[in-house]
Amino acid sequence: MYTVDLHAHTRFFHGRRSLGDRFDPLGARLLTAMADRRGLAGVATTNHDYYTPLEPSGDVVALPGIEITTDRGHVLVVGPDPPAATKPGALSPAETVALAHDRNCAAIVAHPFRNSTVRELADVPFDAIEVNGKHPRSRPLVEQLADARDLPLVGGSDAHYPFEVGRAYTVVDADRLTPTAVVDAIRDGRVSARVSRSGFDRLLRRGYRAIHRRKQVIDALEEPTPGVGQPPGER
């Protein structure tokens, strides 16, 4: 048995690709160092729409992956040969799954109830559905979705900062921790999702909920009042 975080990012910013490429090796080392402190055996580097092979030091296995932005939401592609890059929004979920399977990778529905309608596509042959560490309270809905599709659950932290690694993770029943073995375990249903209940993680979730509530209030206050400050034709 191995514990693996199947959804993590090596950088805490998006855009500025050239700057990010220089940061990624450091980000990978920070991810694996935190995963080691958490007692995890592996972590997948699933950056948005690109994959860069990395060789971080330490005992934690860095699994290849990419988080692809489809035209309906995000899909995690994890395995031995993820695509090097994809154009955000260019692929449908079905095309993404076909691409993943052609490259011997698993295709996982990421955070199915956040900024996504991928979950509505019953005919797309996904391999698993994610319990996301940012939204563990949605787990009952995710479990219902997985039961309806007869798909296994996996866990991923969706870490954009190293200290977030391991707040959700996957238990993988395999003899070895290799990209191919993880894909096989996912497809065979030899995986299960876990959410960390440590005091630190509970505090972190409360903090994020407070930040999100504050942001919602600010966004509501900044919305223009209908008819105010608009040209006459738009009132």
Residue, then its C-alpha position, 0 to 999 in steps of 0.5 A: m500500500y502506498t499513499v499518494d497525493l494525485h493533484a499538486h502544482t509546482r508553482f503558486f502562480h500562473g502565466r509567465r511560463s518562462l519564469g515558471d519553468r525556472f521555478d518548477p524544479l524548486g517547486a517540485r523539491l518543496l512538494t516532495a519535501m512536504a509530502d515526505r514530512r506528511g508521510l506520503a510515498g508519492v506526489a503527482t505534479t499536475n500543472h495547468d496544461y503543461y508537464t515538465p519532467l522533473e527529478p526531485s531528490g529524496d525518497v518521495v516519488a514524483l509521478p508525471g501528470i498534467e491538469i488539462t483545461t477542457d472546454r467543460g472543466h479540468v481533467l487530471v491526466v496521470g501516468p507514465d507519458p502525459p502530454a507535454a502541453t495542451k491549449p486551455g479549452a481546446l479539448s473536450p473531455a472525451e478528447t482528453v480521455a482519449l489522449a490520456h488513454d493513448r498515452n497509457c495514463a489515467a483520466i480523472v475528473a478533477h474537483p467535479f463540483r467546482n467550475s466544472t460541468v465535466r461530471e454531466l458527461a455520463d458517456v465519457p470513459f473516465d477512470a476515477i473521480e477526485v475528492n479535492g482537498k480544497h472542498p472536502r465537504s463536497r465528498p458526499l456529492v462526489e461519492q454519489l457521482a462515483d457510485a452512479r458512474d461505478l468509478p473509484l474515488v481518488g484524493g488530491s490536495d490541489a496544492h498550489y503552496p507546498f504546505e497544502v500537500g497531503r490535505a487529501y490523498t489516495v491510498v494505492d494498493a500496488d506492489r511498486l510505486t511506479p506511474t504504470a502501477v498507479v494507472d493500473a491500480i486506478r483502473d482496477g479500483r484498487v484505490s481509495a480517497r482520504v482527507s486529512r483531519s489533522g488540526f493543521d488541516r482543519l485550521l487551514r480549511r477554516g482560514y480558506r473559508a473565511i477568505h472565500r466568504r470575504k472575497q464574495v462580500i467584496d465581489a458583491l460590493e463591487e458589482p455595479t448597480p443596474g442602471v447606474g453609470q451605464p449608457p442610456g441604451e444599456r439601462 
